[in-house]
Amino acid sequence: MTIKLIAAGIIAPVLLWIGFFYYKDREKPEPLHEILLAYLMGLVTAFLCYKAYSLLPYIGLPEDASIIMENDRIKFFWR
């Protein structure tokens, strides 16, 4: 996958939802900069969660939860 395809997959839904909210709330629309800021904060949060996911082995959890599921199903649901 190229970075352009990934960026298009991220940006297209954002533009769709911004357009929808602007169309739906024509009488008293929210300021565009506030909507863009909310989406930007969501993007930053998703990136931070992605990076935090790589830290799971350092606290004793495998990166792939199916490893726990294959070994011990009770332990999988307990954690």
C-alpha positions in Angstrom: 0.0 0.0 0.0 1.2 3.4 -0.8 1.0 6.3 1.6 -1.4 8.1 -0.8 -3.8 5.2 -0.6 -3.6 5.2 3.2 -4.1 8.9 3.4 -7.1 8.7 1.0 -8.6 6.1 3.3 -8.2 8.4 6.2 -9.1 11.7 4.6 -12.2 10.6 2.6 -14.3 9.7 5.6 -13.3 12.9 7.3 -14.5 15.0 4.4 -17.7 12.9 4.1 -18.6 13.5 7.7 -17.7 17.2 7.7 -19.8 17.6 4.6 -22.7 15.7 6.2 -22.6 17.8 9.4 -22.5 21.0 7.5 -25.4 19.9 5.3 -27.5 18.7 8.2 -26.9 21.7 10.4 -27.4 24.5 7.9 -29.2 26.9 10.2 -26.6 27.2 12.9 -23.4 25.4 11.8 -20.5 24.8 14.0 -17.4 26.7 13.2 -15.3 24.7 10.7 -12.1 25.1 12.7 -13.7 23.4 15.7 -14.8 20.4 13.6 -11.4 20.1 12.1 -9.8 20.3 15.5 -12.0 17.5 16.8 -11.0 15.3 13.9 -7.4 16.2 14.3 -7.5 15.3 18.0 -9.1 11.9 17.1 -6.4 11.3 14.6 -3.7 12.0 17.2 -5.4 9.8 19.7 -5.6 6.9 17.2 -1.9 7.3 16.5 -1.1 7.3 20.2 -3.1 4.2 20.7 -1.3 2.5 17.8 2.1 3.4 19.4 0.9 2.2 22.9 -0.1 -1.1 21.4 3.5 -1.8 20.6 4.3 -1.5 24.4 2.2 -4.5 25.4 5.1 -6.9 25.5 6.9 -4.7 28.0 4.0 -5.2 30.5 3.7 -8.9 30.0 1.0 -9.1 27.4 1.6 -10.4 23.9 0.9 -8.1 20.9 -1.5 -10.7 19.5 -4.3 -11.7 21.8 -4.9 -14.9 19.9 -1.8 -16.3 21.5 -3.4 -16.2 24.9 -6.7 -17.5 23.4 -4.9 -20.5 22.0 -3.2 -21.4 25.2 -5.8 -20.7 27.9 -9.2 -19.3 27.2 -10.0 -18.6 30.8 -6.9 -16.5 31.2 -7.9 -14.6 28.0 -11.2 -13.6 29.4 -9.8 -12.9 32.9 -7.2 -10.3 31.6 
